[in-house]
Amino acid sequence: MTACGSDNSQDSTPTSATTATSASAAATSATAAPAPTAEELQATLNGFVDPAKPTAEKEKLVVGGDKRAANIDTMTKGLANYGTITFTVADIKAEGDQATGQVTITSPHGPAGPMPMTWQHSAAGWQLSDASACQILAMGMAPCQP
């Protein structure tokens, strides 16, 4: 009777493939970033507009931030005597290594927003997307050029 058992090596192949697929899925879900908190996302925004923080540190808060160094310098100089800027992040939606939140910006001129901004998780943590950084840079009189 061969119905109950078999020495056929092909029977183990699907099991191995299934095990490998399951292990791969488990590894992927184990490395997926946990959803960010509003405080984490606000910290990236606060750091980005902090006039006391050096440009090199601000670059690390943005995906591809090194290509925006000149814009960040211009914005930082403009904010030196501007006053306090605060951010409120709400309605955070995270999917994998991407997060979107509704951001209200409050400056000495009053509140603006809410507007959607996005972040991406990397080895450096949650970083502001280039597009969202460019929104803030434009408000800081340092618009991004394509």
N, CA, C and O atoms as a GROMACS GRO file, in nm:
protein
  584
    1MET      N    1   0.083  -0.118   0.000
    1MET     CA    2   0.000   0.000   0.000
    1MET      C    3   0.088   0.124   0.000
    1MET      O    4   0.178   0.137   0.083
    2THR      N    5   0.063   0.212  -0.090
    2THR     CA    6   0.141   0.334  -0.097
    2THR      C    7   0.060   0.456  -0.056
    2THR      O    8   0.116   0.566  -0.053
    3ALA      N    9  -0.064   0.443  -0.024
    3ALA     CA   10  -0.149   0.557   0.010
    3ALA      C   11  -0.111   0.617   0.145
    3ALA      O   12  -0.126   0.738   0.163
    4CYS      N   13  -0.064   0.538   0.238
    4CYS     CA   14  -0.034   0.589   0.372
    4CYS      C   15   0.106   0.644   0.383
    4CYS      O   16   0.131   0.729   0.469
    5GLY      N   17   0.195   0.601   0.304
    5GLY     CA   18   0.333   0.647   0.316
    5GLY      C   19   0.403   0.634   0.184
    5GLY      O   20   0.361   0.554   0.100
    6SER      N   21   0.508   0.710   0.164
    6SER     CA   22   0.579   0.705   0.039
    6SER      C   23   0.722   0.749   0.061
    6SER      O   24   0.750   0.836   0.144
    7ASP      N   25   0.810   0.689  -0.014
    7ASP     CA   26   0.950   0.730  -0.011
    7ASP      C   27   0.978   0.826  -0.126
    7ASP      O   28   1.093   0.857  -0.154
    8ASN      N   29   0.874   0.873  -0.191
    8ASN     CA   30   0.888   0.961  -0.305
    8ASN      C   31   0.943   1.096  -0.259
    8ASN      O   32   0.881   1.162  -0.175
    9SER      N   33   1.056   1.137  -0.311
    9SER     CA   34   1.120   1.261  -0.267
    9SER      C   35   1.041   1.384  -0.311
    9SER      O   36   1.061   1.492  -0.255
   10GLN      N   37   0.953   1.372  -0.409
   10GLN     CA   38   0.873   1.485  -0.453
   10GLN      C   39   0.774   1.528  -0.346
   10GLN      O   40   0.734   1.645  -0.343
   11ASP      N   41   0.732   1.437  -0.258
   11ASP     CA   42   0.638   1.472  -0.152
   11ASP      C   43   0.698   1.575  -0.057
   11ASP      O   44   0.624   1.657  -0.001
   12SER      N   45   0.829   1.574  -0.036
   12SER     CA   46   0.890   1.668   0.058
   12SER      C   47   0.913   1.805  -0.005
   12SER      O   48   0.928   1.903   0.068
   13THR      N   49   0.917   1.814  -0.135
   13THR     CA   50   0.942   1.941  -0.201
   13THR      C   51   0.835   2.045  -0.170
   13THR      O   52   0.869   2.157  -0.132
   14PRO      N   53   0.704   2.012  -0.183
   14PRO     CA   54   0.603   2.112  -0.149
   14PRO      C   55   0.611   2.153  -0.002
   14PRO      O   56   0.591   2.270   0.032
   15THR      N   57   0.641   2.057   0.084
   15THR     CA   58   0.652   2.090   0.226
   15THR      C   59   0.767   2.186   0.249
   15THR      O   60   0.753   2.282   0.325
   16SER      N   61   0.881   2.162   0.184
   16SER     CA   62   0.996   2.251   0.198
   16SER      C   63   0.964   2.389   0.143
   16SER      O   64   0.999   2.490   0.204
   17ALA      N   65   0.900   2.393   0.027
   17ALA     CA   66   0.864   2.521  -0.032
   17ALA      C   67   0.766   2.596   0.057
   17ALA      O   68   0.778   2.717   0.075
   18THR      N   69   0.670   2.522   0.112
   18THR     CA   70   0.573   2.585   0.201
   18THR      C   71   0.643   2.638   0.326
   18THR      O   72   0.613   2.748   0.372
   19THR      N   73   0.735   2.559   0.380
   19THR     CA   74   0.809   2.602   0.498
   19THR      C   75   0.892   2.725   0.466
   19THR      O   76   0.896   2.819   0.546
   20ALA      N   77   0.960   2.725   0.351
   20ALA     CA   78   1.042   2.840   0.313
   20ALA      C   79   0.956   2.963   0.294
   20ALA      O   80   0.994   3.072   0.336
   21THR      N   81   0.839   2.948   0.230
   21THR     CA   82   0.749   3.060   0.210
   21THR      C   83   0.700   3.113   0.344
   21THR      O   84   0.695   3.234   0.365
   22SER      N   85   0.663   3.024   0.433
   22SER     CA   86   0.616   3.066   0.565
   22SER      C   87   0.726   3.135   0.643
   22SER      O   88   0.701   3.236   0.709
   23ALA      N   89   0.848   3.082   0.634
   23ALA     CA   90   0.960   3.144   0.705
   23ALA      C   91   0.989   3.282   0.647
   23ALA      O   92   1.018   3.376   0.721
   24SER      N   93   0.981   3.293   0.514
   24SER     CA   94   1.004   3.422   0.450
   24SER      C   95   0.898   3.523   0.491
   24SER      O   96   0.930   3.638   0.520
   25ALA      N   97   0.772   3.481   0.495
   25ALA     CA   98   0.664   3.571   0.537
   25ALA      C   99   0.682   3.612   0.682
   25ALA      O  100   0.659   3.727   0.717
   26ALA      N  101   0.725   3.519   0.766
   26ALA     CA  102   0.746   3.552   0.907
   26ALA      C  103   0.862   3.650   0.922
   26ALA      O  104   0.855   3.741   1.004
   27ALA      N  105   0.968   3.632   0.842
   27ALA     CA  106   1.081   3.723   0.849
   27ALA      C  107   1.041   3.862   0.802
   27ALA      O  108   1.083   3.962   0.860
   28THR      N  109   0.958   3.868   0.696
   28THR     CA  110   0.912   3.997   0.646
   28THR      C  111   0.828   4.069   0.750
   28THR      O  112   0.848   4.188   0.773
   29SER      N  113   0.735   3.998   0.812
   29SER     CA  114   0.650   4.063   0.910
   29SER      C  115   0.729   4.098   1.036
   29SER      O  116   0.695   4.193   1.106
   30ALA      N  117   0.834   4.021   1.065
   30ALA     CA  118   0.915   4.050   1.183
   30ALA      C  119   0.998   4.176   1.162
   30ALA      O  120   1.030   4.245   1.258
   31THR      N  121   1.033   4.207   1.035
   31THR     CA  122   1.115   4.324   1.010
   31THR      C  123   1.032   4.447   0.974
   31THR      O  124   1.087   4.557   0.965
   32ALA      N  125   0.902   4.434   0.954
   32ALA     CA  126   0.817   4.548   0.924
   32ALA      C  127   0.819   4.643   1.043
   32ALA      O  128   0.816   4.601   1.159
   33ALA      N  129   0.823   4.770   1.013
   33ALA     CA  130   0.831   4.870   1.119
   33ALA      C  131   0.700   4.877   1.196
   33ALA      O  132   0.592   4.866   1.138
   34PRO      N  133   0.709   4.894   1.328
   34PRO     CA  134   0.586   4.916   1.404
   34PRO      C  135   0.527   5.052   1.365
   34PRO      O  136   0.601   5.144   1.330
   35ALA      N  137   0.397   5.064   1.372
   35ALA     CA  138   0.332   5.190   1.338
   35ALA      C  139   0.389   5.302   1.425
   35ALA      O  140   0.408   5.284   1.545
   36PRO      N  141   0.416   5.417   1.366
   36PRO     CA  142   0.472   5.527   1.443
   36PRO      C  143   0.367   5.594   1.531
   36PRO      O  144   0.247   5.587   1.502
   37THR      N  145   0.413   5.657   1.637
   37THR     CA  146   0.323   5.736   1.721
   37THR      C  147   0.323   5.879   1.670
   37THR      O  148   0.412   5.920   1.596
   38ALA      N  149   0.222   5.954   1.709
   38ALA     CA  150   0.217   6.096   1.672
   38ALA      C  151   0.341   6.168   1.724
   38ALA      O  152   0.395   6.256   1.657
   39GLU      N  153   0.386   6.130   1.844
   39GLU     CA  154   0.504   6.194   1.904
   39GLU      C  155   0.629   6.169   1.820
   39GLU      O  156   0.710   6.260   1.802
   40GLU      N  157   0.645   6.047   1.768
   40GLU     CA  158   0.762   6.016   1.684
   40GLU      C  159   0.762   6.102   1.558
   40GLU      O  160   0.864   6.158   1.519
   41LEU      N  161   0.646   6.113   1.495
   41LEU     CA  162   0.637   6.190   1.372
   41LEU      C  163   0.653   6.339   1.399
   41LEU      O  164   0.718   6.409   1.322
   42GLN      N  165   0.594   6.386   1.507
   42GLN     CA  166   0.611   6.527   1.545
   42GLN      C  167   0.757   6.558   1.574
   42GLN      O  168   0.804   6.667   1.544
   43ALA      N  169   0.830   6.462   1.633
   43ALA     CA  170   0.972   6.484   1.663
   43ALA      C  171   1.052   6.507   1.535
   43ALA      O  172   1.145   6.589   1.535
   44THR      N  173   1.019   6.436   1.426
   44THR     CA  174   1.091   6.460   1.301
   44THR      C  175   1.062   6.600   1.249
   44THR      O  176   1.151   6.668   1.199
   45LEU      N  177   0.938   6.643   1.261
   45LEU     CA  178   0.900   6.777   1.215
   45LEU      C  179   0.965   6.885   1.301
   45LEU      O  180   1.018   6.983   1.249
   46ASN      N  181   0.960   6.867   1.433
   46ASN     CA  182   1.021   6.965   1.523
   46ASN      C  183   1.171   6.977   1.498
   46ASN      O  184   1.225   7.088   1.494
   47GLY      N  185   1.237   6.863   1.481
   47GLY     CA  186   1.380   6.865   1.454
   47GLY      C  187   1.412   6.932   1.322
   47GLY      O  188   1.513   7.001   1.309
   48PHE      N  189   1.327   6.910   1.224
   48PHE     CA  190   1.349   6.966   1.091
   48PHE      C  191   1.346   7.118   1.091
   48PHE      O  192   1.421   7.181   1.016
   49VAL      N  193   1.262   7.179   1.173
   49VAL     CA  194   1.253   7.326   1.175
   49VAL      C  195   1.327   7.390   1.292
   49VAL      O  196   1.321   7.512   1.309
   50ASP      N  197   1.397   7.311   1.372
   50ASP     CA  198   1.470   7.364   1.488
   50ASP      C  199   1.590   7.445   1.439
   50ASP      O  200   1.683   7.388   1.381
   51PRO      N  201   1.590   7.579   1.461
   51PRO     CA  202   1.700   7.660   1.411
   51PRO      C  203   1.834   7.629   1.480
   51PRO      O  204   1.939   7.666   1.427
   52ALA      N  205   1.832   7.564   1.594
   52ALA     CA  206   1.956   7.530   1.664
   52ALA      C  207   2.018   7.399   1.615
   52ALA      O  208   2.133   7.370   1.647
   53LYS      N  209   1.944   7.321   1.539
   53LYS     CA  210   1.994   7.190   1.492
   53LYS      C  211   2.073   7.210   1.363
   53LYS      O  212   2.026   7.276   1.271
   54PRO      N  213   2.194   7.153   1.355
   54PRO     CA  214   2.274   7.166   1.233
   54PRO      C  215   2.208   7.097   1.112
   54PRO      O  216   2.132   7.002   1.126
   55THR      N  217   2.239   7.149   0.995
   55THR     CA  218   2.184   7.095   0.871
   55THR      C  219   2.213   6.946   0.856
   55THR      O  220   2.125   6.870   0.813
   56ALA      N  221   2.332   6.902   0.891
   56ALA     CA  222   2.368   6.760   0.877
   56ALA      C  223   2.274   6.671   0.957
   56ALA      O  224   2.242   6.560   0.913
   57GLU      N  225   2.229   6.716   1.073
   57GLU     CA  226   2.133   6.639   1.153
   57GLU      C  227   1.994   6.643   1.090
   57GLU      O  228   1.921   6.543   1.092
   58LYS      N  229   1.957   6.757   1.034
   58LYS     CA  230   1.826   6.770   0.970
   58LYS      C  231   1.816   6.682   0.846
   58LYS      O  232   1.710   6.628   0.815
   59GLU      N  233   1.928   6.669   0.773
   59GLU     CA  234   1.930   6.584   0.654
   59GLU      C  235   1.888   6.442   0.688
   59GLU      O  236   1.822   6.376   0.607
   60LYS      N  237   1.925   6.393   0.805
   60LYS     CA  238   1.894   6.256   0.847
   60LYS      C  239   1.746   6.237   0.879
   60LYS      O  240   1.700   6.123   0.890
   61LEU      N  241   1.672   6.345   0.893
   61LEU     CA  242   1.529   6.337   0.924
   61LEU      C  243   1.443   6.323   0.799
   61LEU      O  244   1.322   6.302   0.808
   62VAL      N  245   1.507   6.335   0.682
   62VAL     CA  246   1.436   6.334   0.554
   62VAL      C  247   1.492   6.225   0.463
   62VAL      O  248   1.613   6.205   0.457
   63VAL      N  249   1.404   6.156   0.393
   63VAL     CA  250   1.448   6.057   0.294
   63VAL      C  251   1.526   6.132   0.186
   63VAL      O  252   1.473   6.224   0.124
   64GLY      N  253   1.651   6.094   0.164
   64GLY     CA  254   1.735   6.163   0.065
   64GLY      C  255   1.766   6.306   0.105
   64GLY      O  256   1.787   6.391   0.020
   65GLY      N  257   1.770   6.332   0.235
   65GLY     CA  258   1.789   6.468   0.285
   65GLY      C  259   1.917   6.535   0.242
   65GLY      O  260   1.924   6.658   0.237
   66ASP      N  261   2.020   6.457   0.209
   66ASP     CA  262   2.147   6.517   0.168
   66ASP      C  263   2.132   6.600   0.041
   66ASP      O  264   2.208   6.694   0.021
   67LYS      N  265   2.035   6.567  -0.044
   67LYS     CA  266   2.016   6.646  -0.167
   67LYS      C  267   1.939   6.776  -0.140
   67LYS      O  268   1.923   6.858  -0.230
   68ARG      N  269   1.893   6.795  -0.017
   68ARG     CA  270   1.819   6.917   0.018
   68ARG      C  271   1.898   7.007   0.114
   68ARG      O  272   1.840   7.097   0.176
   69ALA      N  273   2.029   6.985   0.126
   69ALA     CA  274   2.111   7.061   0.222
   69ALA      C  275   2.100   7.212   0.200
   69ALA      O  276   2.084   7.288   0.296
   70ALA      N  277   2.109   7.258   0.075
   70ALA     CA  278   2.102   7.402   0.048
   70ALA      C  279   1.965   7.458   0.087
   70ALA      O  280   1.957   7.567   0.143
   71ASN      N  281   1.858   7.384   0.058
   71ASN     CA  282   1.723   7.428   0.096
   71ASN      C  283   1.710   7.436   0.248
   71ASN      O  284   1.654   7.531   0.302
   72ILE      N  285   1.763   7.334   0.315
   72ILE     CA  286   1.755   7.330   0.462
   72ILE      C  287   1.831   7.447   0.522
   72ILE      O  288   1.784   7.510   0.616
   73ASP      N  289   1.950   7.478   0.468
   73ASP     CA  290   2.027   7.593   0.516
   73ASP      C  291   1.947   7.722   0.501
   73ASP      O  292   1.941   7.803   0.594
   74THR      N  293   1.886   7.741   0.384
   74THR     CA  294   1.807   7.862   0.359
   74THR      C  295   1.690   7.872   0.456
   74THR      O  296   1.665   7.978   0.512
   75MET      N  297   1.619   7.761   0.475
   75MET     CA  298   1.505   7.760   0.568
   75MET      C  299   1.552   7.790   0.710
   75MET      O  300   1.489   7.870   0.780
   76THR      N  301   1.660   7.727   0.752
   76THR     CA  302   1.709   7.745   0.889
   76THR      C  303   1.747   7.890   0.915
   76THR      O  304   1.715   7.944   1.021
   77LYS      N  305   1.813   7.953   0.820
   77LYS     CA  306   1.849   8.095   0.835
   77LYS      C  307   1.724   8.181   0.846
   77LYS      O  308   1.719   8.275   0.926
   78GLY      N  309   1.623   8.149   0.766
   78GLY     CA  310   1.498   8.224   0.770
   78GLY      C  311   1.420   8.206   0.899
   78GLY      O  312   1.345   8.295   0.940
   79LEU      N  313   1.437   8.091   0.964
   79LEU     CA  314   1.364   8.064   1.088
   79LEU      C  315   1.435   8.115   1.213
   79LEU      O  316   1.378   8.112   1.322
   80ALA      N  317   1.558   8.162   1.199
   80ALA     CA  318   1.639   8.201   1.314
   80ALA      C  319   1.566   8.296   1.409
   80ALA      O  320   1.576   8.281   1.530
   81ASN      N  321   1.494   8.393   1.356
   81ASN     CA  322   1.423   8.491   1.439
   81ASN      C  323   1.273   8.489   1.414
   81ASN      O  324   1.204   8.586   1.442
   82TYR      N  325   1.224   8.379   1.361
   82TYR     CA  326   1.084   8.370   1.320
   82TYR      C  327   0.988   8.349   1.435
   82TYR      O  328   0.878   8.402   1.434
   83GLY      N  329   1.028   8.273   1.532
   83GLY     CA  330   0.938   8.238   1.642
   83GLY      C  331   0.913   8.089   1.644
   83GLY      O  332   0.966   8.014   1.562
   84THR      N  333   0.832   8.047   1.737
   84THR     CA  334   0.807   7.905   1.757
   84THR      C  335   0.709   7.849   1.655
   84THR      O  336   0.605   7.908   1.626
   85ILE      N  337   0.745   7.733   1.602
   85ILE     CA  338   0.658   7.658   1.512
   85ILE      C  339   0.629   7.525   1.580
   85ILE      O  340   0.720   7.457   1.626
   86THR      N  341   0.501   7.489   1.585
   86THR     CA  342   0.463   7.360   1.644
   86THR      C  343   0.383   7.280   1.543
   86THR      O  344   0.323   7.334   1.450
   87PHE      N  345   0.384   7.150   1.563
   87PHE     CA  346   0.314   7.057   1.474
   87PHE      C  347   0.223   6.968   1.556
   87PHE      O  348   0.257   6.927   1.667
   88THR      N  349   0.108   6.938   1.499
   88THR     CA  350   0.018   6.838   1.556
   88THR      C  351  -0.008   6.736   1.446
   88THR      O  352  -0.055   6.771   1.338
   89VAL      N  353   0.022   6.610   1.474
   89VAL     CA  354   0.001   6.503   1.378
   89VAL      C  355  -0.116   6.419   1.425
   89VAL      O  356  -0.119   6.373   1.540
   90ALA      N  357  -0.213   6.398   1.338
   90ALA     CA  358  -0.332   6.319   1.372
   90ALA      C  359  -0.365   6.224   1.257
   90ALA      O  360  -0.306   6.232   1.149
   91ASP      N  361  -0.461   6.135   1.283
   91ASP     CA  362  -0.510   6.042   1.180
   91ASP      C  363  -0.397   5.968   1.109
   91ASP      O  364  -0.392   5.966   0.986
   92ILE      N  365  -0.308   5.909   1.186
   92ILE     CA  366  -0.194   5.837   1.128
   92ILE      C  367  -0.240   5.704   1.071
   92ILE      O  368  -0.309   5.626   1.137
   93LYS      N  369  -0.200   5.680   0.948
   93LYS     CA  370  -0.228   5.552   0.882
   93LYS      C  371  -0.093   5.496   0.838
   93LYS      O  372  -0.020   5.558   0.761
   94ALA      N  373  -0.062   5.377   0.888
   94ALA     CA  374   0.065   5.313   0.853
   94ALA      C  375   0.039   5.187   0.774
   94ALA      O  376  -0.051   5.109   0.804
   95GLU      N  377   0.119   5.168   0.672
   95GLU     CA  378   0.113   5.046   0.591
   95GLU      C  379   0.256   5.008   0.557
   95GLU      O  380   0.322   5.072   0.476
   96GLY      N  381   0.303   4.901   0.622
   96GLY     CA  382   0.441   4.858   0.602
   96GLY      C  383   0.537   4.964   0.653
   96GLY      O  384   0.531   5.005   0.769
   97ASP      N  385   0.625   5.008   0.565
   97ASP     CA  386   0.725   5.108   0.603
   97ASP      C  387   0.685   5.250   0.562
   97ASP      O  388   0.769   5.339   0.557
   98GLN      N  389   0.556   5.271   0.533
   98GLN     CA  390   0.505   5.403   0.496
   98GLN      C  391   0.400   5.447   0.598
   98GLN      O  392   0.322   5.366   0.646
   99ALA      N  393   0.400   5.575   0.630
   99ALA     CA  394   0.297   5.629   0.719
   99ALA      C  395   0.253   5.764   0.665
   99ALA      O  396   0.332   5.840   0.610
  100THR      N  397   0.125   5.793   0.683
  100THR     CA  398   0.068   5.921   0.645
  100THR      C  399  -0.006   5.977   0.764
  100THR      O  400  -0.072   5.903   0.838
  101GLY      N  401   0.005   6.106   0.784
  101GLY     CA  402  -0.067   6.170   0.893
  101GLY      C  403  -0.115   6.307   0.848
  101GLY      O  404  -0.059   6.367   0.757
  102GLN      N  405  -0.219   6.355   0.914
  102GLN     CA  406  -0.270   6.490   0.888
  102GLN      C  407  -0.196   6.584   0.983
  102GLN      O  408  -0.202   6.568   1.105
  103VAL      N  409  -0.127   6.683   0.927
  103VAL     CA  410  -0.041   6.771   1.006
  103VAL      C  411  -0.098   6.912   1.008
  103VAL      O  412  -0.126   6.972   0.904
  104THR      N  413  -0.113   6.964   1.129
  104THR     CA  414  -0.149   7.105   1.148
  104THR      C  415  -0.024   7.176   1.196
  104THR      O  416   0.039   7.135   1.294
  105ILE      N  417   0.011   7.283   1.128
  105ILE     CA  418   0.130   7.361   1.162
  105ILE      C  419   0.082   7.491   1.225
  105ILE      O  420  -0.002   7.562   1.170
  106THR      N  421   0.137   7.522   1.341
  106THR     CA  422   0.104   7.648   1.407
  106THR      C  423   0.231   7.732   1.416
  106THR      O  424   0.332   7.689   1.472
  107SER      N  425   0.225   7.851   1.359
  107SER     CA  426   0.338   7.944   1.358
  107SER      C  427   0.295   8.073   1.426
  107SER      O  428   0.179   8.086   1.466
  108PRO      N  429   0.385   8.169   1.439
  108PRO     CA  430   0.345   8.298   1.496
  108PRO      C  431   0.232   8.366   1.418
  108PRO      O  432   0.167   8.457   1.470
  109HIS      N  433   0.209   8.323   1.294
  109HIS     CA  434   0.102   8.380   1.213
  109HIS      C  435  -0.029   8.304   1.224
  109HIS      O  436  -0.128   8.340   1.160
  110GLY      N  437  -0.031   8.198   1.305
  110GLY     CA  438  -0.152   8.119   1.324
  110GLY      C  439  -0.139   7.980   1.267
  110GLY      O  440  -0.033   7.942   1.216
  111PRO      N  441  -0.248   7.902   1.275
  111PRO     CA  442  -0.243   7.762   1.228
  111PRO      C  443  -0.262   7.750   1.077
  111PRO      O  444  -0.328   7.833   1.014
  112ALA      N  445  -0.204   7.646   1.021
  112ALA     CA  446  -0.223   7.610   0.880
  112ALA      C  447  -0.246   7.459   0.875
  112ALA      O  448  -0.180   7.382   0.945
  113GLY      N  449  -0.339   7.420   0.793
  113GLY     CA  450  -0.363   7.276   0.780
  113GLY      C  451  -0.501   7.241   0.828
  113GLY      O  452  -0.583   7.331   0.846
  114PRO      N  453  -0.529   7.118   0.849
  114PRO     CA  454  -0.437   7.004   0.836
  114PRO      C  455  -0.407   6.970   0.691
  114PRO      O  456  -0.490   6.988   0.601
  115MET      N  457  -0.287   6.920   0.671
  115MET     CA  458  -0.244   6.877   0.539
  115MET      C  459  -0.177   6.740   0.551
  115MET      O  460  -0.112   6.712   0.652
  116PRO      N  461  -0.192   6.655   0.450
  116PRO     CA  462  -0.131   6.522   0.458
  116PRO      C  463   0.020   6.530   0.439
  116PRO      O  464   0.070   6.601   0.351
  117MET      N  465   0.091   6.457   0.522
  117MET     CA  466   0.236   6.442   0.507
  117MET      C  467   0.268   6.294   0.522
  117MET      O  468   0.195   6.219   0.587
  118THR      N  469   0.379   6.255   0.462
  118THR     CA  470   0.416   6.114   0.464
  118THR      C  471   0.557   6.094   0.520
  118THR      O  472   0.643   6.182   0.513
  119TRP      N  473   0.576   5.976   0.577
  119TRP     CA  474   0.704   5.935   0.633
  119TRP      C  475   0.737   5.796   0.581
  119TRP      O  476   0.648   5.721   0.541
  120GLN      N  477   0.865   5.765   0.582
  120GLN     CA  478   0.911   5.632   0.542
  120GLN      C  479   1.004   5.580   0.651
  120GLN      O  480   1.088   5.654   0.702
  121HIS      N  481   0.989   5.453   0.685
  121HIS     CA  482   1.076   5.394   0.787
  121HIS      C  483   1.200   5.336   0.721
  121HIS      O  484   1.192   5.268   0.618
  122SER      N  485   1.315   5.364   0.781
  122SER     CA  486   1.442   5.310   0.733
  122SER      C  487   1.526   5.274   0.855
  122SER      O  488   1.478   5.279   0.968
  123ALA      N  489   1.651   5.238   0.832
  123ALA     CA  490   1.741   5.207   0.943
  123ALA      C  491   1.758   5.329   1.034
  123ALA      O  492   1.791   5.314   1.152
  124ALA      N  493   1.736   5.448   0.980
  124ALA     CA  494   1.748   5.572   1.058
  124ALA      C  495   1.622   5.602   1.139
  124ALA      O  496   1.620   5.698   1.216
  125GLY      N  497   1.518   5.522   1.122
  125GLY     CA  498   1.391   5.546   1.191
  125GLY      C  499   1.290   5.604   1.095
  125GLY      O  500   1.303   5.588   0.973
  126TRP      N  501   1.189   5.672   1.148
  126TRP     CA  502   1.086   5.734   1.064
  126TRP      C  503   1.141   5.864   1.009
  126TRP      O  504   1.177   5.954   1.085
  127GLN      N  505   1.146   5.873   0.876
  127GLN     CA  506   1.197   5.992   0.808
  127GLN      C  507   1.085   6.056   0.728
  127GLN      O  508   1.001   5.988   0.669
  128LEU      N  509   1.084   6.187   0.725
  128LEU     CA  510   0.989   6.264   0.646
  128LEU      C  511   1.018   6.237   0.499
  128LEU      O  512   1.134   6.235   0.457
  129SER      N  513   0.913   6.217   0.420
  129SER     CA  514   0.934   6.195   0.276
  129SER      C  515   0.987   6.324   0.213
  129SER      O  516   0.969   6.433   0.267
  130ASP      N  517   1.053   6.309   0.099
  130ASP     CA  518   1.106   6.426   0.029
  130ASP      C  519   0.994   6.523  -0.007
  130ASP      O  520   1.009   6.644   0.009
  131ALA      N  521   0.882   6.470  -0.055
  131ALA     CA  522   0.770   6.557  -0.095
  131ALA      C  523   0.717   6.637   0.024
  131ALA      O  524   0.686   6.755   0.011
  132SER      N  525   0.706   6.572   0.141
  132SER     CA  526   0.656   6.643   0.259
  132SER      C  527   0.759   6.744   0.310
  132SER      O  528   0.722   6.853   0.354
  133ALA      N  529   0.887   6.708   0.303
  133ALA     CA  530   0.991   6.803   0.342
  133ALA      C  531   0.985   6.925   0.251
  133ALA      O  532   1.003   7.038   0.297
  134CYS      N  533   0.960   6.903   0.122
  134CYS     CA  534   0.952   7.014   0.028
  134CYS      C  535   0.833   7.106   0.058
  134CYS      O  536   0.840   7.226   0.033
  135GLN      N  537   0.723   7.050   0.112
  135GLN     CA  538   0.610   7.135   0.154
  135GLN      C  539   0.657   7.232   0.262
  135GLN      O  540   0.627   7.351   0.257
  136ILE      N  541   0.729   7.180   0.360
  136ILE     CA  542   0.777   7.263   0.470
  136ILE      C  543   0.883   7.361   0.421
  136ILE      O  544   0.883   7.478   0.459
  137LEU      N  545   0.974   7.314   0.336
  137LEU     CA  546   1.078   7.403   0.283
  137LEU      C  547   1.016   7.518   0.204
  137LEU      O  548   1.065   7.631   0.212
  138ALA      N  549   0.910   7.492   0.128
  138ALA     CA  550   0.843   7.598   0.052
  138ALA      C  551   0.784   7.702   0.147
  138ALA      O  552   0.792   7.822   0.120
  139MET      N  553   0.726   7.655   0.258
  139MET     CA  554   0.672   7.749   0.357
  139MET      C  555   0.785   7.829   0.422
  139MET      O  556   0.764   7.942   0.466
  140GLY      N  557   0.904   7.770   0.427
  140GLY     CA  558   1.020   7.836   0.485
  140GLY      C  559   1.099   7.916   0.383
  140GLY      O  560   1.216   7.948   0.406
  141MET      N  561   1.037   7.948   0.270
  141MET     CA  562   1.098   8.028   0.164
  141MET      C  563   1.222   7.962   0.106
  141MET      O  564   1.317   8.031   0.066
  142ALA      N  565   1.222   7.829   0.100
  142ALA     CA  566   1.334   7.753   0.043
  142ALA      C  567   1.278   7.640  -0.043
  142ALA      O  568   1.307   7.523  -0.018
  143PRO      N  569   1.197   7.675  -0.146
  143PRO     CA  570   1.130   7.571  -0.224
  143PRO      C  571   1.227   7.477  -0.295
  143PRO      O  572   1.337   7.516  -0.334
  144CYS      N  573   1.184   7.353  -0.309
  144CYS     CA  574   1.262   7.251  -0.380
  144CYS      C  575   1.249   7.273  -0.529
  144CYS      O  576   1.143   7.310  -0.579
  145GLN      N  577   1.357   7.250  -0.599
  145GLN     CA  578   1.355   7.253  -0.745
  145GLN      C  579   1.355   7.109  -0.794
  145GLN      O  580   1.427   7.025  -0.739
  146PRO      N  581   1.276   7.079  -0.897
  146PRO     CA  582   1.272   6.940  -0.947
  146PRO      C  583   1.406   6.889  -0.992
  146PRO      O  584   1.416   6.774  -1.036
   0.00000   0.00000   0.00000
